Amino acid sequence: MTIELLREFLLRCLLMNAVMLFIWFFGFTLMHDTMNRFITAMLRRPIPNLDTIHVAGIALLKLLTIMLTLIPWLALTMMR
């Protein structure tokens, strides 16, 4: 595996993670009540801290995206 191939792979992973993050964030902010009703109906009981769980998940995804794709991609780009 060459460095160029690895850089390209990391960039594609970064873009896919960013799209997933934006979809989750905008879905959470624009369809908040619909998501809460859907998850509550799916689990058949209300979850009092559902907003906290969503925000923590978004933050975790953002942190992992930065650590596992952005930083290695930047390091490989700077090595070029």
C-alpha positions in Angstrom: 0.0 0.0 0.0 1.5 3.3 -1.0 1.2 6.5 0.9 -0.9 8.1 -1.9 -3.4 5.2 -1.7 -3.5 5.5 2.1 -4.0 9.3 1.8 -6.9 8.8 -0.6 -8.5 6.2 1.5 -8.3 8.4 4.6 -9.7 11.3 2.7 -12.7 9.2 1.5 -13.3 8.0 5.1 -13.1 11.6 6.4 -15.7 12.7 3.8 -18.1 9.8 4.6 -17.8 10.4 8.3 -18.4 14.1 7.8 -21.5 13.4 5.8 -22.8 11.0 8.4 -22.1 13.6 11.1 -24.0 16.3 9.3 -27.0 14.0 8.6 -27.2 13.0 12.2 -26.8 16.6 13.5 -29.3 18.1 11.1 -31.7 15.2 11.6 -31.4 15.7 15.4 -32.0 19.5 15.2 -34.7 19.6 12.5 -36.6 16.4 13.3 -36.1 16.3 17.1 -39.6 15.3 18.1 -40.0 12.8 15.3 -36.8 11.1 16.2 -37.7 11.0 19.9 -41.2 9.5 19.1 -39.7 6.9 16.8 -37.0 5.7 19.2 -39.5 5.7 22.1 -41.9 3.6 20.0 -39.2 1.3 18.9 -38.0 0.6 22.4 -41.5 0.7 23.9 -40.6 3.0 26.7 -39.5 6.6 27.1 -35.9 7.5 27.6 -35.5 10.6 29.8 -31.9 11.3 28.7 -32.3 10.7 24.9 -31.1 14.2 24.0 -27.9 13.7 26.1 -27.3 10.4 24.4 -27.6 12.0 21.0 -25.3 14.9 21.8 -22.7 12.5 23.3 -22.9 10.3 20.2 -22.4 13.3 17.9 -19.5 14.5 20.0 -17.9 11.0 20.0 -18.3 10.6 16.3 -16.7 14.0 15.7 -13.8 13.2 18.1 -13.2 9.8 16.5 -13.4 11.3 13.0 -10.8 13.9 13.8 -8.5 11.4 15.6 -8.7 8.5 13.2 -9.0 10.2 9.8 -8.2 13.9 9.8 -5.0 13.8 11.8 -3.4 10.9 9.9 -4.5 12.4 6.6 -2.9 15.7 7.5 0.3 14.0 8.6 0.5 12.0 5.4 -0.2 15.2 3.4 2.5 17.1 5.2 5.0 14.3 4.5 4.5 14.7 0.8 
